[in-house]
C-alpha cells in the first residue's frame, strides 16, 4: 500500500481554521485520498475523500495538490468537538484489481488539540 | 437509518475463554470489515467479508481468530482461548455494495474486550 506521512500533532484555537497536511509521494493514479477521524473512545468517522479535484462537504474541505503527492484537510472553523486523531489514508480503486482496495490502512495520524 | 451496531460494547473474559463479538452492518450494506486497536496503538485491519465469503483475511492472526458473515444475521468475530494480549477495542465497519476506493466505510462504536 502507498504510504502517507502526517505530523504527529497539531494545535489550534477554537473558531480558527485548521490545515492538516498529508504527504503521499508514492500515490498511484487510481488511489483515492480519504480522511477519517477518531474522537476519544469512539470508532473512526469518515470525513471526506477525493481523487483529483478539491472537495467540499459539510464537515471539511480537501485540497489536493496538482501532482497529487500531497493533500490538506481544512476545517474552516475548529470547535472543541473537532479534537481528534485525523488519519489520511490512500485507497485503491476496484478497477485496479486485487482485494486490497477493501481495507483501510491507518497510520499514526495527527492528534489535533483545540484550545478554547 | 440505524448505524453500524456492535455488541456487546464491553466484554470481560478470563484467559482461556472464548469471546464472540457481533456486528450488524448498516441496512443495505453487504461488506463488513473488522479492525483492532490495541492500547496506545493504531487501528489495524483484520478481515474483510462479504455475505458468506471471506474476501481478505490478511490481518487476522493465524490461530484462535475466526470471522464469519452469514447470509442471515450479524457478522461474528470469534476469539478462542483468549489471552491478555487480546485485550483491545475491536471495531466493525460496513460499506455499500461497491466497496471500492471511492466509497466510505461506516464504523460502529466498538467492543472493548478485557481479558483478565
Interface residues (C-beta under 8 A of the other chain):
Chain A: X30 X31 X32 X34 X38 X42 X43 X44 X45 X46 X49 X51 X87 X91 X92 X93 X94 X95 X96 X99 X100 X101 X102 X103 X104 X105 X106 X107 X108 X109
Chain B: X4 X31 X33 X35 X42 X43 X44 X45 X48 X55 X56 X58 X59 X91 X93 X98 X99 X100 X101 X102 X104 X105 X106 X107 X108 X109 X110
